[in-house]
């Protein structure tokens, strides 16, 4: 994993054919299927499960960008010490506002899950855009997520996972 500036994150998206909106955030709408679900009231112990669901349904990817676009909304939920210590293990010492993009390679799925979980706990807005861009997701500090895809089966699978109990294995009823 390595961190990207806002400009580098923007260039990464544009270089892979992803459109940006007026605020220079990735446009994930426009795909054939969209799953929007709240996760308010989700026990923090279930956020790892949710993080794993998101990462697993974004596969396969060669690279995946987790781009944090809003932070500081829920200051009491943010653990900056933990966040910066984790980034430091990758050699990253810049603050989030200087490098809000987190680029993961396909073999770094566990790292992606970890950063998704932290962003969920911290109450941040973030986009997850893989390359190739079969699917994409947006998570809001208002405790909802939006998963967009052109594949109807993937949309059905993620809806099923999100509607199921978190302790149930993926794909099992």
C-alpha positions in Angstrom: 0.0 0.0 0.0 1.1 3.5 -0.7 -0.5 6.8 -0.2 -1.5 9.3 -2.9 -2.1 13.0 -2.8 -5.5 14.3 -3.9 -4.0 15.2 -7.3 -2.4 11.8 -7.6 -5.7 10.1 -6.6 -7.5 12.2 -9.2 -4.9 11.3 -11.8 -5.2 7.6 -10.9 -8.9 7.7 -11.4 -8.8 9.6 -14.7 -6.0 7.4 -16.0 -8.3 4.4 -15.5 -11.3 6.0 -17.2 -13.2 7.0 -14.0 -15.1 10.2 -14.2 -14.9 12.8 -11.4 -17.6 15.2 -10.3 -17.3 18.9 -9.8 -15.7 18.4 -6.3 -13.2 16.0 -8.0 -14.7 12.9 -6.3 -15.1 9.7 -8.2 -18.4 9.2 -10.0 -19.7 5.8 -9.2 -23.3 6.2 -10.3 -24.2 5.3 -13.9 -23.7 1.6 -13.5 -26.6 -0.7 -14.1 -27.1 -1.7 -10.5 -26.8 0.2 -7.2 -27.2 -1.1 -3.7 -27.7 1.5 -0.9 -27.9 0.3 2.7 -27.7 2.0 6.1 -25.3 0.6 8.7 -26.2 2.9 11.5 -26.4 1.1 14.8 -24.0 -1.5 13.6 -22.0 -2.8 16.5 -18.4 -1.9 16.1 -17.5 -5.6 16.3 -19.5 -6.2 13.1 -17.5 -3.5 11.2 -14.8 -5.9 10.4 -17.4 -8.2 8.8 -18.7 -5.2 6.8 -15.2 -4.3 5.7 -14.6 -7.8 4.5 -17.8 -7.9 2.6 -16.9 -4.7 0.8 -13.4 -5.8 -0.1 -14.5 -9.2 -1.2 -17.2 -7.8 -3.5 -14.8 -5.4 -5.1 -12.6 -8.2 -6.3 -11.1 -9.1 -8.7 -8.8 -6.1 -8.9 -5.2 -5.4 -9.8 -5.2 -2.1 -7.8 -7.8 -0.6 -5.5 -7.9 3.0 -4.3 -9.5 3.9 -1.0 -9.9 7.7 -1.2 -10.9 9.5 2.0 -12.8 12.6 1.1 -14.2 13.8 4.5 -12.9 13.4 8.0 -13.3 15.3 11.3 -17.1 15.0 11.4 -17.1 12.7 14.4 -13.9 13.8 16.2 -14.6 11.6 19.2 -14.5 8.5 16.9 -11.2 9.3 15.3 -8.0 7.7 16.7 -5.3 9.6 14.8 -2.5 8.0 16.8 -3.6 4.5 15.6 -4.2 5.7 12.0 -0.8 7.4 11.7 1.1 4.5 13.3 -0.5 2.2 10.8 0.4 4.4 7.9 3.9 4.7 9.3 4.3 0.9 8.9 4.1 1.6 5.1 6.7 4.4 5.4 4.0 7.1 5.1 4.5 10.1 7.3 2.4 12.7 5.6 -0.9 13.8 7.2 -4.2 12.6 5.8 -5.0 16.0 4.3 -1.8 15.8 2.2 -2.2 12.2 1.1 -5.9 11.0 1.4 -5.6 8.2 -1.2 -4.6 4.7 -0.2 -3.6 2.5 -3.1 -3.6 -1.3 -2.6 -2.4 -4.0 -4.9 -4.3 -7.2 -5.4 -2.2 -9.1 -2.8 -2.9 -6.5 -0.2 -6.6 -7.3 0.3 -6.1 -7.8 4.1 -4.6 -4.3 4.3 -7.6 -2.9 2.4 -10.0 -4.6 4.8 -8.1 -3.0 7.7 -8.2 0.5 6.3 -11.9 0.2 5.4 -12.6 -0.9 9.0 -10.7 2.1 10.4 -12.5 4.5 8.1 -15.9 3.1 9.2 -15.0 3.3 12.9 -13.7 6.9 12.4 -16.9 8.0 10.6 -15.2 9.2 7.4 -16.5 9.6 3.9 -14.5 7.5 1.4 -14.7 5.9 -2.0 -13.3 2.5 -2.9 -12.5 2.3 -6.6 -10.8 -0.8 -8.0 -9.0 -1.2 -11.3 -10.4 -2.7 -13.4 -13.5 -0.8 -12.3 -16.1 -3.6 -12.4 -17.6 -2.2 -9.2 -17.1 0.7 -6.8 -18.4 1.9 -3.4 -19.0 5.0 -1.4 -19.3 5.1 2.3 -20.7 8.1 4.1 -20.2 9.4 7.6 -24.0 9.5 7.7 -23.7 5.7 8.1 -24.8 4.4 4.7 -22.9 2.8 1.9 -23.5 2.7 -1.8 -22.2 -0.2 -3.9 -22.5 0.2 -7.7 -21.8 -2.4 -10.3 -22.8 -3.4 -13.9 -23.1 -7.0 -12.8 -26.6 -8.0 -11.6 -25.3 -11.1 -9.8 -22.8 -9.1 -7.8 -25.5 -6.6 -6.9 -27.7 -9.5 -5.7 -24.8 -11.1 -3.8 -23.9 -7.9 -1.9 -27.5 -7.2 -1.1 -27.9 -10.7 0.2 -24.7 -10.4 2.3 -25.8 -7.0 3.7 -29.3 -8.3 4.5 -28.0 -11.5 6.2 -26.7 -11.8 9.7 -23.0 -10.8 10.0 -22.1 -14.1 11.7 -23.3 -16.1 8.7 -20.6 -17.2 6.2 -20.6 -15.4 2.9 -23.0 -16.8 0.3 -24.7 -19.1 2.9 -28.3 -18.7 3.8 
